[in-house]
Structure formats: C-alpha cells, structure tokens
C-alpha cells in the first residue's frame, strides 16, 4: 500500500487550556504539496465504560450537554488525568466518581477517534462487569449526573430509537453488545 502520510514542517499553538488546545500545522504531502494551515484540536485521552451491575443491568448517565443544548443518556467515562497510572485506573476512577459503583472485572474492548481529521486523541472502551454501588457520587463542579439502570432489551430499544446521541458511546455499545453475545452480525 502507498504511504499517504504527511510530514509536519512546523506547528504553532493558537490556544491552550486544560481540556482543549488548538494548534496550526504546516504540512507537506508525499508529492510535495504544502498544506497550511492545518488545524489540530488536542484533547486528553478519553475512557468510556459499558458498565453492568452484578445483576446484569446497564448503567447509563443522564446529563446536560451545553454545546448541543440537550439533556441525554450517555455512558460513564471521562478524561485520563496525568496522575492516572493506567487507562484502566482512570476508568475505575471515573466510574466511582460518576456512578458510585466499583466493578469486579474491567475488560478492554477497543478504541476509536471522534474525528481523526481534526482531533489528536483516542477514546478507549471498556466492558466493566459485576458492578456494586459502594459510595455516593463525587462529581466535578460542572457535573450534575443522574444514574439509571437499563436491561439489555431496554438498552437495545433505546439504541433503536436514537436515544443515545454521543457517537463514541454508540460505538462502545456496539463493541460491548457484540462481545456479550447480545448483538450478532
């Protein structure tokens, strides 16, 4: 296969903040074309859980998302902090903070990019099983999260009705439902 990668000639940071950084790259294609500017959004690595309680219920979160102005259902997860020793530990921390649950087993099931043409990060998916409520939520200052439990049939109906709009969460559910044998191709 032909190598289609570009060479980065220079980068300039236009904006830097905790959760979002914007840079402008000057790139050269394999055939010598110069692409300028090429904007790249830098985000932290994300972890997302398809989490099941010990009795097999799927844990979903309901929260407001300002960019779209919607309150919707999502999966638990968040950003990997610099202090998290591993992706799994970041996921377990996010699960405890957002839902109050801890889990017997956490299995890596894949990753995706929200938009590889502009975003530089990955979203890593996990299947967490054997969940038990062990604490109250410890939410960030900007979070207000309601936790709901869904059966597999209720979850699949929710997906059929476009009840989960976050595309990476839909992808994580696709991976997890397939892994659990609840979705066949």
N, C-alpha and C positions, 0 to 999 in steps of 0.2 A: 504494500500500500504506500502511496505517496505521502511524504511528510508535509503536512499542511500548517505546521506551527509557525508562529511569528517570533521575531526577535524584538525584545524591548530595548529601545535605544536610550530612552530616558523616562523618568517618572517625576511628577510634581504633585505634592499633596495640596489640595484646594481647601479641604475641611477635615478636621479630626475631632471626634468626640467619643465618648465611652462606647456607644453602640453602633456608631456609623462613621465611616471615613470615606472620603471621596478623593480619588486621585485621577490625574490626567496623564496617560501614557503616550509616548510617540513610539510607534512600532514599524517594523519593516517585514513585509511578506517575503516568502521564499523567492518570488520573482522580482523583488526589488522595489515594490510599491511602498511608499511611506504613508502610514495611517496616522493622522494627527488631527485633532485629539481623539484618543480612545478612552472613554471614561470607565473607571472601575469602582464599584462600590465594595468597600471592605467591611465585612461583618465578622463577629466572633463565630466560632463553630457552634452549631446547634445540636441538641439531643432531643429526641422525641420518643415517647413511650406509648405503645399499645399495652395498657395495663389491665390485668384481670385480678379480681378479688379471689380469695380462696374458694369461693363457691361459684366461680366462673362468670361473674358479671364484669362487663367492660366499664372502666372508669373514664368518664368524659367530664370536661370542664365547660362551664358556660361563663363567658366574659365579654365585655365590650371591647371592640377594636376600632379605635378612633379614625384611622386612615380611611376605612370604608363606612364608618358611622353605623356599624352593626353590632348587635349582641348575638353571639352564636356559640355553637358547641365546637369544642376542639379536644385534642389530646393533651395530656400533660407533657411538659418539657420546657426547654429554655436554652439559655446561653451557657457554654462551658466557661467557667471562671478560670483565671490564671492560677488560682490556688487549688483547683481540682486536679488530683494526681492522674486520673484516667477519665475517659469518656463515661465509663460505667459509673464511676463515683459521682460524676456531675449529674448523671441521670437519676441516680438514687437520691441525691440531694434535692433536685428539682421535684421529684415525686413526693418526698417527705414534706417539703415546704408548701407545695401547692395542694396536695390532697390529704396529707397526714398519714398516708399508707407507707408501709415497708413491704418488701417482696422477698419471697424465698429464692426465686430464680429470675435472672435477667439474662436474656439471650440476644446477641447482636443479630439483626436480620437484614441490614443493608444501609445504603445511603443514597442521597440524591442531592441535586443542586436546585435551588429555587429558580435560578436563571443563570446558566453558565456563560452567557454572553456579557453579563454585567457584574454579577456577584462572584466574589472570590472564595466563598466558604461552602462547606458541606453541612448537610443535615443528616445526622446518624440516627437510625431507627433501632429500637429495641423492643422485644416482647418480654414484658415483666409479668410473672405469674405468682400465684399464692399470696396475693395482697391482703394485708390485715391493717385495719385502722389502729394506729398506735399513738397518735398525737394530734393536736389541733394544727390547723394551717399556720404557717409563718410566712405571710405574704410580703412582697416588696411594697413600698409606699404607693406605687401606682397600680397595684393589682387589687381587684375585687373578683374573686373566683367562687362560683358555686359548683359543687361536685355532684354529679349524677351517675347512677349505675344503670346500665343497659344490658339486657340479654343479647345473645348473638342475633336472634331473629329481629329484635328491636333495632339493633345497630345496622343490620343489613337493610332494613326498611328505611332507616334514616339516610343511608347512603343512596338508596334508590330515589329518594325524594330530594336529593341535593341538600340535605340537612347539615352537611359539613362542607364549608366553603374553602377552607385552608387547603391548598393543593398538596402541600407536603404531607399533611395529615391524612388526606385521602390515599396518597401513595403508601404511607406507612401502614394504613389499614389493609390495603391490597396485599402487601407483603405478609402481614401478620395473619390475615384470614386464610391466605393460601398455606402458610406454614402450619396453621392449626387444623387444616383439612376442612375448613368451612367454606372454601371457595375453590372451585375446580375450573380448569381451563380446557 
